[in-house]
Amino acid sequence: MVNNQFVRSKFGFLGEQFLSELNKKALVTEVKAKTEIIREGQKNKFVPFLIKGSVRVFTLNDGRELIYYYIRTNDSCLMTFSSIFTDCISRVYAVTEEDSQIMLIPISVIHEWLVAYPEINRVFYHEYDKRFSDVMNMVNDAVFHRLDKRVLNYIKQQISITGSNPIKLTHREIASNLGTSREVVSRVLKKIENEGEISQTKEGIKVPLNENVIQG
């Protein structure tokens, strides 16, 4: 049985008949943190909806990650949904950031519902709007912000996602996610620590409580 509160908040406007079908055809699975859900070049069989947890969606270039966006509780993966209109081949990687609960709907079922319940497009239009904003923010951050600002924004974003402050992040992990080197990140972290933006302890990287944390 799919989480009733999640289903009604996401799909309740489609009516009881649809909710009954969804409960019969959707699969709910528990996924451990740091688990790869989909990889580039893999054929998509399901459209995922995140009931709880968080998922990082990114591409790889010479071993370096370029993060497109994070899927948060109650969200879906725009890139997976868009692939069902072409060849269903994934163009991204998706990895859980924390223990997550995911609802999977078979792509064949989504195709049927797009005809039988055209109002379901409202769900996906909403996802397109959110994910487009995420990608635009990513581009603006990469083009217009200095690396020290990008590193600080990334740390704040991870704190927002996980709710942990301090947060455990390695210099290599930050470098990979921002497309730079570990040595450069180490220098940047030292700089923003000296400026009082963060503190680094055995427990992780901490942002002062009076600092604004980026909302994902």
C-alpha positions in Angstrom: 0.0 0.0 0.0 1.4 3.4 -1.0 1.7 6.0 1.7 -1.8 7.4 1.8 -0.8 11.0 2.9 1.7 11.2 0.1 -0.7 9.9 -2.5 -3.5 12.2 -1.6 -1.2 15.3 -1.5 0.3 14.5 -4.9 -2.6 12.9 -6.8 -5.7 13.4 -4.8 -7.2 15.9 -7.4 -7.4 13.0 -9.9 -10.2 11.2 -7.9 -10.7 8.0 -6.1 -10.7 5.7 -9.1 -7.2 6.9 -10.0 -6.0 6.5 -6.4 -7.2 3.0 -6.4 -5.4 2.2 -9.7 -2.2 3.8 -8.4 -2.2 1.7 -5.2 -2.5 -1.4 -7.4 0.2 -0.6 -9.9 2.8 1.5 -8.0 5.7 -0.1 -6.2 7.2 1.3 -3.1 10.8 0.5 -2.2 13.2 1.5 0.6 16.6 2.6 -0.7 19.7 3.0 1.4 21.8 6.2 1.3 24.5 6.4 -1.4 22.6 3.9 -3.7 22.6 4.4 -7.4 19.0 4.4 -8.7 19.7 5.0 -12.4 22.8 5.6 -14.5 23.5 7.4 -17.8 22.8 5.0 -20.7 20.5 2.7 -18.7 16.9 2.1 -19.9 14.3 3.6 -17.7 11.5 1.2 -16.6 9.9 3.4 -14.0 9.2 7.0 -13.2 10.3 7.6 -9.5 8.5 9.7 -7.0 10.3 10.4 -3.7 8.1 9.8 -0.7 10.9 10.7 1.8 14.6 11.3 1.6 16.7 13.0 -1.0 18.3 12.1 -4.4 21.1 13.8 -6.3 20.7 14.0 -10.1 23.9 14.7 -12.0 26.1 13.9 -15.1 29.7 12.9 -15.2 32.5 14.5 -17.3 36.0 13.0 -16.9 35.0 11.6 -13.6 33.7 15.0 -12.3 30.1 15.5 -11.3 27.9 18.3 -12.6 24.8 18.4 -10.3 21.6 19.3 -12.1 19.3 19.3 -9.1 18.2 17.4 -6.0 14.9 15.5 -5.7 13.3 16.2 -2.4 10.4 14.7 -0.5 7.2 14.8 -2.7 9.2 15.4 -5.9 9.8 13.4 -9.1 12.7 13.2 -11.5 12.1 15.4 -14.5 14.9 13.8 -16.6 13.4 10.4 -16.1 9.9 11.6 -17.0 11.1 13.4 -20.2 12.8 10.2 -21.4 9.5 8.3 -21.7 8.6 10.4 -24.8 11.8 9.4 -26.6 13.9 6.2 -26.2 13.5 5.8 -22.4 17.3 5.9 -22.1 18.6 7.9 -19.0 20.9 10.8 -19.7 21.7 11.3 -16.0 22.8 9.5 -12.9 20.6 9.5 -9.8 22.0 8.6 -6.3 20.3 8.7 -2.9 21.8 11.2 -0.5 20.2 9.5 2.5 18.0 6.6 3.3 14.9 7.1 1.1 11.5 5.7 0.3 10.6 5.8 -3.4 7.4 5.1 -5.3 8.0 3.6 -8.7 5.4 3.7 -11.4 6.0 1.6 -14.6 6.5 3.8 -17.7 3.9 1.7 -19.6 1.4 2.7 -16.9 2.3 6.4 -17.1 1.6 6.2 -20.9 -1.8 4.8 -20.2 -2.6 7.4 -17.5 -1.6 10.3 -19.8 -4.5 9.2 -22.0 -7.0 8.1 -19.4 -6.3 10.9 -16.9 -4.9 13.9 -18.9 -5.1 16.0 -15.8 -2.1 14.1 -14.5 0.0 16.4 -16.7 -0.5 19.1 -14.0 1.8 17.0 -11.8 4.6 17.0 -14.4 4.2 20.6 -15.4 4.7 21.5 -11.8 7.9 19.3 -11.7 9.2 20.9 -14.9 8.8 24.4 -13.3 10.7 23.4 -10.2 13.5 21.5 -12.0 13.9 24.3 -14.6 14.4 26.8 -11.7 17.0 24.4 -10.1 19.0 24.1 -13.3 18.9 27.9 -13.9 20.2 28.4 -10.3 22.9 25.9 -11.0 24.0 27.7 -14.2 23.9 31.1 -12.5 26.0 29.8 -9.6 28.6 28.3 -12.0 28.8 31.3 -14.3 28.5 34.3 -12.0 29.7 33.3 -8.6 33.3 32.9 -7.5 34.3 29.4 -6.3 34.3 30.4 -2.6 30.6 31.5 -2.9 29.8 28.3 -4.8 31.5 26.1 -2.1 29.6 28.0 0.7 26.3 27.7 -1.2 26.9 23.9 -1.6 27.6 23.4 2.1 24.4 25.4 3.0 22.4 23.4 0.5 23.6 20.1 2.0 22.7 21.3 5.5 19.3 22.2 4.2 18.8 18.8 2.6 20.1 16.7 5.5 19.1 18.9 8.4 22.7 18.3 9.9 24.8 21.2 11.0 27.7 20.4 11.3 27.6 18.2 8.2 30.1 15.5 7.2 31.5 16.4 3.8 35.0 15.5 2.6 37.0 18.0 0.5 37.2 15.4 -2.3 33.4 15.1 -2.3 32.9 18.9 -2.5 35.4 19.1 -5.3 33.8 16.3 -7.3 30.3 17.9 -7.0 31.6 21.3 -8.0 33.9 20.2 -10.8 37.2 21.3 -9.3 40.1 19.7 -7.4 40.4 18.7 -3.8 43.4 20.9 -3.3 41.5 24.0 -4.5 38.6 23.2 -2.3 40.9 22.8 0.7 42.3 26.3 0.1 38.8 27.8 -0.4 37.5 26.1 2.8 40.4 27.5 4.8 39.8 31.0 3.3 36.0 31.1 4.2 36.8 29.6 7.6 39.2 32.5 8.3 36.4 34.8 7.2 34.1 33.3 9.8 31.7 31.8 7.2 32.2 28.2 8.4 34.1 26.2 11.1 35.7 22.8 10.5 35.7 20.3 13.4 35.9 16.6 13.9 32.1 16.5 13.6 32.2 18.1 10.2 31.7 21.5 8.6 29.5 23.9 10.5 27.7 27.1 9.3 27.0 29.7 12.0 23.3 29.7 13.1 22.8 33.3 12.0 23.8 32.3 8.4 21.0 31.8 5.9 20.7 28.2 4.7 19.8 27.6 1.1 16.4 26.0 0.6 16.4 23.2 -2.0 
